[in-house]
Amino acid sequence: MKTSAIKKLREKLATDQPVYGLWVTLESASITEMAVALGLDWIVIDAEHGHLDWKEILEHIRSTVRSETVVLVRIAELNGGLIKRVLDIGADGIVVPWIETAQQLKEAVAFAMYPPEGVRGIGAERATGWGQCLMEHTQEANDHVMVVPIIETVTAGRNINELCLVNGADIFFFGPADYSSTAGYRGQWEGPGIAAELLAIKDTLRAHGKHCGIIATSNENLTERRNQGFRMLGVGSDSGLLLRSLHAALGIVGQDRGILPTLAPEMTPKGIKP
């Protein structure tokens, strides 16, 4: 756990400064090294979706050692075993999907904290310096570990005031696509009326002194989200940023194509008539 990095991030948020990060979905730890070298405030390693295994997750975490970049891991589900393992290998915190009730959020916080405040077991693993720093780590971990729930269902939106009353979670992330899906607009990033609904939830969170995070869909959207009051801002995902760059470069030479569900390219480049 990089206590100084976590403190720095929280200090920025406390003064209403934006903190910028990257959503990591690909295997290469070089991606995280680049994020650290560019001075990003945080990264989220996505272990909910996709194919990252534990070795790859660990390599991403290692890439942030002795940096001021906070490293969070998005787990697959609310599960005490997953949370314990992620924190034991050295993550600064967890991102928990599909949180809908105050009870679920209380459980997530408890799983991330050592007794008596929580139920996290103590292991002689990387987080404790392989057992050499048991006292130091366990004395400070509960005060600094980050538990970030994702608001991604209509039910969560309806329960937002109750969620705000749970101690131990000061940053909430938004998942517009899943939120839209639960509202009946599957496959849309923000279905009809969803954009306004999410902004209202964001306003409620900020009124309770919480901070809000979201991933931008473009450079223009990054500025828009900052102006809307989101402060934990994802510049994009690694794969998304790569694809945006590839589309732009290919478009210049008239060779940009869409990707089909089969993962094959469209037969005809965009803008060229067959």
KEKE-3310 file (N, C-alpha, C; in steps of 0.2 Angstrom, whole numbers, plus 5000, padded with zeros to 4 digits):
npx = (5004:5003:5004:5007:5004:4990:4986:4990:4981:4969:4970:4970:4957:4950:4951:4944:4951:4953:4957:4967:4966:4969:4960:4964:4965:4972:4986:5000:5011:5019:5010:5005:5017:5019:5008:5012:5024:5020:5014:5001:4987:4980:4977:4965:4965:4956:4948:4936:4929:4935:4951:4962:4974:4980:4994:4996:4989:4996:5009:5005:5002:5015:5021:5018:5025:5034:5029:5019:5006:4991:4985:4971:4961:4948:4937:4928:4916:4906:4915:4923:4935:4941:4943:4952:4963:4967:4971:4981:4991:4995:4988:4981:4968:4951:4939:4922:4910:4893:4886:4872:4865:4865:4869:4877:4888:4893:4897:4908:4917:4920:4926:4938:4945:4955:4952:4948:4938:4935:4934:4945:4958:4975:4989:5005:5010:5014:5009:5012:5025:5030:5027:5037:5033:5022:5017:5018:5010:4997:4993:4991:4983:4969:4965:4968:4965:4957:4940:4930:4914:4904:4892:4879:4867:4849:4843:4853:4854:4842:4844:4854:4855:4855:4867:4877:4878:4886:4900:4918:4919:4923:4923:4914:4911:4904:4894:4889:4884:4880:4870:4861:4857:4850:4840:4833:4839:4848:4865:4867:4877:4873:4857:4840:4837:4845:4858:4854:4849:4860:4868:4860:4862:4875:4876:4869:4878:4889:4884:4883:4896:4904:4915:4915:4917:4921:4923:4929:4923:4929:4941:4935:4924:4930:4934:4921:4915:4923:4919:4906:4907:4913:4926:4936:4943:4943:4954:4951:4950:4964:4963:4953:4958:4969:4962:4955:4965:4970:4959:4959:4971:4970:4959:4964:4971:4961:4957:4950:4940:4925:4924:4918:4906:4911:4925:4931:4937:4926:4922:4923:4932:4928:4918:4922:4915:4908)
npy = (4994:5011:5023:5037:5041:5038:5047:5059:5059:5059:5072:5080:5078:5083:5097:5099:5097:5089:5072:5061:5047:5030:5016:5000:4986:4977:4965:4968:4975:4986:4995:5001:5005:5016:5024:5028:5034:5045:5052:5050:5050:5039:5022:5009:4992:4981:4967:4962:4961:4953:4946:4946:4938:4932:4933:4943:4954:4956:4960:4972:4979:4979:4988:5000:5003:5012:5024:5039:5035:5029:5013:5003:4989:4982:4971:4955:4953:4956:4950:4942:4934:4938:4951:4951:4944:4953:4964:4959:4957:4969:4980:4997:4998:4994:4992:4990:4981:4983:4987:4990:4991:4998:4989:4980:4988:4991:4978:4976:4986:4981:4969:4974:4979:4976:4967:4976:4983:4977:4962:4957:4945:4943:4942:4935:4941:4951:4964:4965:4966:4953:4948:4954:4967:4967:4974:4988:4989:4984:4993:5005:5002:5001:5015:5020:5012:5010:5010:5008:5009:5004:5013:5007:5003:5005:5002:5005:5019:5023:5020:5029:5039:5032:5024:5034:5036:5026:5023:5024:5023:5035:5038:5037:5027:5028:5018:5020:5012:4999:5004:5010:4999:4992:5001:4998:5000:4992:4991:5004:5018:5029:5029:5035:5049:5045:5051:5063:5058:5052:5063:5069:5060:5061:5074:5072:5064:5073:5082:5076:5076:5067:5060:5059:5047:5044:5036:5044:5046:5052:5064:5077:5074:5071:5084:5089:5081:5085:5098:5095:5092:5080:5072:5061:5056:5046:5045:5036:5019:5007:4999:5006:5018:5015:5010:5021:5029:5022:5021:5035:5037:5028:5033:5045:5040:5035:5022:5017:5006:4998:4987:4970:4959:4947:4949:4951:4963:4976:4974:4984:4999:5014:5027:5024:5019:5003)
npz = (5000:4995:5005:5005:4992:4991:5001:4994:4983:4989:4996:4985:4980:4990:4990:4979:4967:4951:4948:4938:4928:4922:4914:4915:4905:4897:4895:4896:4907:4904:4900:4912:4917:4908:4911:4924:4922:4915:4925:4930:4941:4946:4943:4937:4938:4928:4934:4933:4920:4905:4903:4912:4922:4938:4939:4929:4934:4946:4941:4935:4946:4953:4944:4949:4960:4972:4967:4964:4960:4962:4964:4960:4960:4951:4956:4952:4958:4973:4985:4999:4998:4986:4988:4999:4993:4983:4990:4998:4989:4986:4981:4982:4984:4981:4968:4967:4959:4954:4966:4976:4988:5005:5014:5006:5003:5016:5019:5009:5013:5026:5022:5017:5028:5042:5058:5073:5066:5053:5044:5038:5035:5041:5032:5028:5016:5001:5004:5017:5017:5015:5028:5035:5039:5047:5058:5055:5043:5046:5055:5048:5037:5038:5039:5027:5016:5000:4996:4983:4977:4962:4954:4945:4942:4941:4953:4962:4960:4966:4979:4983:4993:5005:5003:5003:5017:5022:5031:5026:5012:5001:4988:4973:4959:4942:4931:4916:4905:4910:4919:4910:4904:4914:4915:4904:4892:4884:4878:4875:4879:4887:4889:4884:4894:4904:4905:4912:4923:4929:4932:4942:4952:4954:4959:4971:4978:4979:4987:4999:5002:4995:4982:4964:4951:4933:4917:4903:4886:4876:4871:4871:4879:4891:4896:4897:4907:4918:4919:4923:4936:4940:4947:4949:4936:4922:4909:4899:4893:4891:4880:4873:4871:4862:4851:4847:4843:4833:4824:4821:4814:4803:4797:4791:4780:4773:4777:4787:4797:4803:4817:4817:4826:4825:4826:4815:4802:4794:4777:4768:4769:4779:4771:4758:4744:4738)
capx = (5000:5007:5001:5008:5000:4983:4985:4990:4975:4963:4971:4968:4950:4947:4952:4940:4955:4952:4963:4966:4968:4968:4957:4969:4962:4977:4990:5006:5013:5022:5005:5005:5023:5018:5004:5016:5029:5016:5011:4993:4985:4978:4975:4961:4966:4950:4948:4929:4928:4941:4955:4968:4975:4983:5001:4996:4987:5002:5014:5003:5003:5022:5024:5017:5029:5038:5027:5013:5000:4987:4983:4965:4959:4941:4936:4923:4910:4907:4918:4928:4941:4944:4945:4958:4969:4969:4974:4987:4996:4998:4984:4979:4961:4947:4933:4917:4904:4886:4884:4865:4862:4870:4872:4882:4893:4896:4901:4914:4921:4922:4931:4944:4948:4957:4948:4941:4933:4933:4935:4951:4963:4982:4993:5012:5011:5017:5006:5015:5032:5030:5028:5042:5030:5015:5014:5017:5005:4991:4992:4989:4979:4962:4964:4970:4963:4951:4934:4926:4909:4902:4884:4878:4860:4844:4842:4858:4852:4837:4847:4860:4856:4857:4874:4881:4878:4890:4907:4923:4918:4922:4923:4909:4912:4898:4894:4883:4882:4876:4865:4857:4854:4845:4834:4829:4842:4854:4869:4868:4881:4868:4850:4836:4835:4850:4863:4852:4848:4867:4870:4857:4865:4882:4874:4867:4884:4893:4880:4885:4904:4908:4918:4912:4922:4918:4927:4928:4923:4933:4945:4930:4920:4934:4933:4914:4914:4926:4915:4900:4908:4916:4933:4940:4942:4947:4955:4949:4954:4970:4961:4949:4963:4972:4957:4953:4971:4970:4954:4960:4976:4967:4954:4968:4973:4955:4957:4947:4935:4922:4925:4912:4906:4916:4931:4934:4935:4921:4925:4925:4934:4922:4919:4923:4909:4910)
capy = (5000:5017:5028:5044:5042:5038:5054:5064:5059:5062:5079:5084:5078:5087:5104:5100:5096:5083:5067:5058:5040:5025:5010:4995:4979:4973:4961:4971:4979:4992:5000:5004:5009:5022:5028:5030:5039:5051:5055:5049:5050:5032:5017:5004:4986:4978:4960:4959:4959:4952:4940:4946:4933:4935:4935:4949:4959:4958:4964:4979:4982:4980:4993:5007:5003:5019:5030:5042:5033:5024:5007:5000:4983:4981:4964:4953:4953:4957:4943:4943:4931:4942:4958:4950:4943:4959:4969:4955:4957:4976:4985:5002:4998:4990:4994:4984:4982:4981:4989:4992:4993:5000:4983:4977:4992:4989:4971:4978:4990:4976:4964:4977:4981:4972:4968:4975:4987:4973:4955:4955:4941:4946:4937:4936:4942:4956:4970:4966:4965:4946:4947:4959:4974:4966:4980:4994:4989:4983:4999:5010:5000:5003:5022:5022:5008:5014:5005:5012:5006:5007:5014:5005:5000:5009:5001:5009:5026:5025:5020:5033:5043:5027:5022:5039:5036:5021:5025:5020:5024:5042:5039:5032:5027:5027:5014:5022:5007:4995:5008:5011:4992:4991:5005:4995:5003:4988:4992:5011:5021:5033:5029:5041:5051:5042:5056:5068:5054:5051:5069:5070:5056:5064:5080:5070:5062:5078:5086:5072:5076:5061:5061:5055:5045:5041:5036:5048:5043:5056:5070:5082:5072:5072:5091:5090:5078:5089:5104:5093:5090:5073:5073:5056:5056:5041:5047:5031:5012:5006:4997:5011:5024:5012:5010:5028:5032:5018:5024:5042:5036:5025:5038:5050:5037:5032:5014:5016:5001:4996:4980:4966:4955:4941:4952:4953:4970:4977:4973:4991:5005:5019:5032:5021:5015:4997)
capz = (5000:4995:5009:5002:4985:4993:5004:4989:4979:4993:4997:4979:4979:4996:4987:4972:4961:4947:4948:4931:4928:4916:4915:4912:4903:4893:4899:4897:4912:4901:4900:4918:4918:4904:4915:4930:4919:4913:4931:4931:4948:4948:4938:4939:4934:4928:4934:4932:4913:4901:4904:4916:4927:4944:4938:4926:4939:4950:4937:4934:4953:4953:4940:4952:4966:4973:4963:4967:4956:4966:4960:4962:4956:4950:4957:4948:4962:4980:4988:5004:4996:4981:4991:5003:4989:4979:4995:5000:4984:4986:4978:4986:4986:4977:4965:4968:4954:4956:4973:4976:4994:5010:5017:5002:5004:5022:5018:5005:5018:5031:5019:5016:5034:5048:5064:5074:5061:5048:5044:5033:5038:5040:5028:5027:5009:4998:5007:5023:5016:5016:5035:5039:5041:5049:5063:5051:5038:5049:5059:5044:5032:5039:5038:5020:5010:4996:4993:4978:4974:4956:4954:4939:4941:4943:4960:4966:4960:4970:4986:4984:5000:5010:5001:5006:5024:5024:5032:5023:5005:4999:4980:4970:4951:4938:4925:4912:4901:4914:4922:4905:4903:4919:4914:4898:4886:4884:4873:4875:4885:4891:4885:4885:4901:4909:4907:4917:4930:4932:4934:4948:4957:4955:4963:4978:4981:4981:4993:5005:5003:4991:4976:4959:4945:4927:4911:4897:4880:4871:4874:4872:4884:4897:4898:4898:4913:4923:4920:4926:4943:4941:4949:4947:4929:4918:4902:4894:4894:4887:4873:4870:4868:4857:4845:4845:4839:4826:4819:4818:4809:4797:4794:4787:4774:4770:4778:4793:4796:4809:4819:4818:4832:4824:4827:4808:4800:4789:4771:4765:4773:4779:4767:4752:4741:4735)
cpx = (5004:5003:5001:5004:4993:4982:4985:4984:4969:4964:4968:4960:4947:4947:4948:4945:4953:4958:4961:4969:4967:4965:4961:4965:4966:4982:4997:5007:5016:5016:5004:5011:5022:5014:5008:5021:5026:5013:5004:4992:4983:4977:4970:4963:4959:4950:4941:4928:4935:4945:4961:4968:4979:4990:5001:4994:4993:5007:5012:5004:5011:5025:5022:5021:5033:5036:5021:5007:4997:4984:4977:4964:4951:4940:4929:4916:4912:4909:4923:4935:4944:4947:4952:4964:4971:4973:4981:4992:4998:4994:4982:4972:4957:4941:4928:4911:4898:4884:4877:4862:4867:4873:4878:4888:4897:4900:4908:4919:4924:4927:4937:4948:4949:4952:4951:4936:4931:4934:4941:4956:4970:4986:5000:5014:5014:5015:5010:5022:5034:5031:5033:5039:5023:5013:5013:5011:4998:4989:4989:4984:4972:4960:4965:4967:4957:4946:4930:4920:4907:4894:4883:4871:4855:4842:4847:4857:4847:4839:4853:4861:4858:4865:4879:4882:4883:4897:4912:4923:4917:4922:4918:4910:4905:4899:4888:4880:4877:4869:4859:4853:4849:4839:4830:4832:4849:4858:4870:4872:4877:4861:4846:4835:4841:4855:4860:4851:4855:4869:4867:4860:4871:4881:4873:4874:4889:4890:4882:4893:4907:4910:4916:4917:4918:4924:4925:4928:4927:4937:4940:4926:4924:4933:4926:4912:4917:4922:4908:4901:4911:4923:4938:4939:4946:4948:4953:4952:4959:4968:4957:4953:4967:4968:4956:4959:4972:4965:4956:4966:4974:4963:4958:4969:4967:4954:4954:4941:4931:4924:4918:4912:4910:4923:4935:4932:4930:4925:4927:4926:4928:4924:4921:4918:4911:4909)
cpy = (5006:5022:5035:5045:5042:5045:5059:5065:5061:5069:5083:5084:5083:5095:5104:5100:5089:5078:5062:5051:5036:5019:5004:4988:4975:4970:4965:4976:4986:4997:5004:5008:5016:5027:5032:5036:5045:5055:5055:5048:5043:5028:5012:4998:4982:4970:4958:4957:4957:4946:4940:4941:4936:4937:4942:4955:4961:4962:4971:4983:4984:4986:5000:5007:5009:5024:5033:5041:5028:5019:5003:4994:4982:4973:4962:4953:4955:4951:4944:4940:4935:4948:4956:4948:4949:4963:4966:4956:4964:4981:4990:5002:4994:4994:4989:4986:4980:4982:4992:4994:4995:4994:4980:4981:4991:4983:4973:4981:4985:4971:4967:4980:4975:4973:4973:4979:4983:4966:4952:4951:4944:4940:4939:4937:4949:4963:4971:4965:4957:4944:4951:4965:4973:4972:4986:4994:4988:4989:5005:5009:5002:5010:5024:5018:5011:5008:5010:5008:5009:5007:5013:5001:5005:5009:5005:5016:5028:5024:5024:5037:5038:5025:5028:5039:5031:5024:5021:5020:5032:5044:5034:5033:5026:5022:5015:5016:5002:4998:5009:5004:4990:4995:5003:4998:4999:4990:4999:5013:5025:5033:5035:5043:5049:5047:5061:5064:5053:5058:5071:5066:5059:5070:5078:5067:5068:5082:5082:5072:5070:5064:5056:5053:5043:5041:5040:5044:5046:5061:5076:5080:5072:5079:5092:5087:5082:5095:5102:5092:5084:5075:5068:5054:5051:5044:5042:5024:5012:5004:5002:5016:5021:5012:5017:5031:5028:5020:5031:5041:5033:5029:5043:5047:5034:5024:5013:5011:5000:4988:4976:4962:4949:4943:4953:4960:4970:4976:4979:4996:5010:5025:5030:5017:5009:4998)
cpz = (5000:4998:5006:4996:4987:4996:4999:4985:4983:4995:4991:4978:4985:4994:4980:4966:4957:4948:4942:4932:4922:4918:4911:4911:4899:4897:4900:4902:4910:4901:4906:4919:4914:4908:4921:4928:4917:4919:4933:4939:4950:4942:4941:4935:4934:4928:4935:4925:4910:4904:4908:4921:4933:4943:4934:4930:4944:4947:4936:4941:4954:4950:4943:4958:4966:4969:4967:4963:4960:4962:4963:4957:4956:4950:4953:4952:4969:4983:4992:5002:4991:4984:4995:4999:4985:4984:4997:4995:4982:4983:4984:4988:4980:4974:4964:4964:4958:4963:4973:4982:4999:5013:5013:5003:5010:5022:5014:5009:5023:5028:5018:5022:5039:5054:5069:5070:5056:5049:5040:5037:5037:5037:5028:5019:5007:5002:5014:5023:5017:5024:5039:5041:5043:5054:5059:5047:5041:5053:5055:5039:5032:5037:5031:5014:5007:4994:4989:4975:4967:4956:4946:4938:4944:4951:4965:4966:4965:4977:4987:4990:5005:5009:5004:5013:5027:5025:5028:5015:5003:4992:4977:4962:4948:4932:4921:4908:4905:4917:4916:4903:4908:4919:4907:4891:4885:4877:4871:4881:4889:4887:4887:4892:4906:4910:4912:4924:4933:4935:4941:4953:4959:4960:4970:4981:4983:4986:4999:5006:5000:4985:4970:4953:4939:4922:4906:4891:4874:4874:4876:4878:4891:4900:4900:4905:4919:4924:4924:4933:4945:4942:4949:4940:4925:4911:4897:4897:4890:4880:4869:4867:4862:4850:4843:4841:4833:4821:4816:4813:4803:4793:4789:4781:4771:4771:4784:4792:4803:4811:4820:4824:4831:4825:4820:4806:4795:4782:4767:4770:4773:4774:4759:4749:4737:4727)
residu = (MET:LYS:THR:SER:ALA:ILE:LYS:LYS:LEU:ARG:GLU:LYS:LEU:ALA:THR:ASP:GLN:PRO:VAL:TYR:GLY:LEU:TRP:VAL:THR:LEU:GLU:SER:ALA:SER:ILE:THR:GLU:MET:ALA:VAL:ALA:LEU:GLY:LEU:ASP:TRP:ILE:VAL:ILE:ASP:ALA:GLU:HIS:GLY:HIS:LEU:ASP:TRP:LYS:GLU:ILE:LEU:GLU:HIS:ILE:ARG:SER:THR:VAL:ARG:SER:GLU:THR:VAL:VAL:LEU:VAL:ARG:ILE:ALA:GLU:LEU:ASN:GLY:GLY:LEU:ILE:LYS:ARG:VAL:LEU:ASP:ILE:GLY:ALA:ASP:GLY:ILE:VAL:VAL:PRO:TRP:ILE:GLU:THR:ALA:GLN:GLN:LEU:LYS:GLU:ALA:VAL:ALA:PHE:ALA:MET:TYR:PRO:PRO:GLU:GLY:VAL:ARG:GLY:ILE:GLY:ALA:GLU:ARG:ALA:THR:GLY:TRP:GLY:GLN:CYS:LEU:MET:GLU:HIS:THR:GLN:GLU:ALA:ASN:ASP:HIS:VAL:MET:VAL:VAL:PRO:ILE:ILE:GLU:THR:VAL:THR:ALA:GLY:ARG:ASN:ILE:ASN:GLU:LEU:CYS:LEU:VAL:ASN:GLY:ALA:ASP:ILE:PHE:PHE:PHE:GLY:PRO:ALA:ASP:TYR:SER:SER:THR:ALA:GLY:TYR:ARG:GLY:GLN:TRP:GLU:GLY:PRO:GLY:ILE:ALA:ALA:GLU:LEU:LEU:ALA:ILE:LYS:ASP:THR:LEU:ARG:ALA:HIS:GLY:LYS:HIS:CYS:GLY:ILE:ILE:ALA:THR:SER:ASN:GLU:ASN:LEU:THR:GLU:ARG:ARG:ASN:GLN:GLY:PHE:ARG:MET:LEU:GLY:VAL:GLY:SER:ASP:SER:GLY:LEU:LEU:LEU:ARG:SER:LEU:HIS:ALA:ALA:LEU:GLY:ILE:VAL:GLY:GLN:ASP:ARG:GLY:ILE:LEU:PRO:THR:LEU:ALA:PRO:GLU:MET:THR:PRO:LYS:GLY:ILE:LYS:PRO)
# end
